[in-house]
Amino acid sequence: MITCHVRYVIEPSLIAEFEAYAKMWIPLVEKFGGQHHGYFLPAEGANNIALALFSFSSLAAYEQYRHQSQHDAECLKAFAYAAQTRCVLSYERSFFRPVLE
C-alpha cells in the first residue's frame, strides 16, 4: 500500500471554494480504486495550508489513477473548477508506506 500526502497552499479567502473542490475529489479517488482518508482544512495556525491523504494498493495503481484522471470527464471538471476559482495556489505530493500493525 502507498499513501499519498498532498500539501496544498490555498487562497485563504477561498476556503469555501477549496472545500467544494475537495469534496469533488473524494469520490473520484475511490472511483479509481483508491481509499480517501479526507482533506484537512485550516483551523488554527496557518490559514493557507490544507492537506489530503489517500491510499492505493501500490505506486503502480496510483500512477494508473493519475493517467486515467487526465481523461475522465468528472476529473477534468474538478481540475477546471480549481483553475477557474484559483483556490489552489500550489501543491506538493509525498508518498508514504503506512505501518498499520
C-alpha positions in Angstrom: 0.0 0.0 0.0 1.1 3.5 -0.7 -0.4 6.7 0.8 -0.2 10.0 -1.0 0.1 13.1 1.2 -0.8 16.3 -0.6 0.1 19.6 0.9 -1.8 22.5 -0.7 -1.1 26.2 -0.5 -4.6 27.7 -0.8 -6.0 31.2 -1.2 -7.3 31.9 2.4 -10.2 34.0 1.1 -11.4 30.9 -1.0 -11.6 28.2 1.7 -15.2 27.5 0.8 -14.2 27.0 -2.9 -11.4 24.7 -1.9 -13.7 22.7 0.3 -16.0 22.3 -2.7 -13.0 21.2 -4.8 -12.0 18.7 -2.1 -15.5 17.2 -2.0 -15.3 16.6 -5.7 -12.1 14.5 -5.4 -13.0 12.2 -2.5 -15.4 10.1 -4.7 -13.1 10.4 -7.7 -10.2 8.8 -5.9 -12.5 6.0 -4.8 -13.9 5.6 -8.3 -10.4 4.7 -9.5 -9.7 2.2 -6.7 -8.2 4.4 -4.0 -9.2 4.9 -0.4 -9.5 8.6 0.5 -8.7 9.5 4.1 -10.0 13.0 3.9 -9.0 16.6 3.4 -7.9 18.7 6.3 -8.6 22.4 6.1 -7.1 25.3 8.2 -8.4 25.6 11.7 -5.7 27.2 13.8 -2.3 28.4 12.8 -1.5 28.9 9.1 -4.7 29.9 7.2 -3.4 28.9 3.8 -2.3 25.3 4.2 -4.6 22.3 3.6 -3.8 18.6 3.4 -5.2 15.5 1.8 -4.4 11.8 2.4 -5.4 8.9 0.2 -4.1 5.4 -0.5 -3.7 3.0 -3.4 -2.7 -0.6 -3.3 0.7 0.2 -5.0 2.5 3.1 -6.6 1.6 1.5 -10.0 -2.1 1.7 -9.1 -1.6 5.3 -8.1 0.1 6.0 -11.5 -2.8 4.3 -13.3 -5.2 6.6 -11.4 -3.2 9.7 -12.4 -3.2 8.6 -16.0 -6.9 7.8 -16.1 -7.8 11.1 -14.3 -6.4 13.1 -17.2 -9.1 11.6 -19.5 -12.1 11.3 -17.1 -14.8 13.9 -17.5 -15.5 14.3 -13.8 -11.8 14.7 -13.0 -11.4 17.3 -15.8 -14.4 19.2 -14.3 -12.6 19.2 -10.9 -9.3 20.4 -12.5 -11.2 23.2 -14.3 -13.0 24.3 -11.1 -9.7 24.7 -9.3 -8.3 26.7 -12.2 -11.4 28.8 -12.5 -11.7 29.7 -8.8 -7.9 29.9 -8.2 -8.4 28.4 -4.8 -5.3 26.2 -5.1 -2.1 28.3 -5.4 0.3 25.3 -5.4 0.6 21.8 -4.1 3.2 19.1 -3.5 2.9 15.4 -3.2 4.8 13.0 -1.0 4.3 9.2 -0.7 4.4 7.1 2.4 4.3 3.4 3.3 1.9 3.0 6.2 2.6 0.8 9.2 -0.8 -0.5 10.3 0.0 -3.3 12.7 
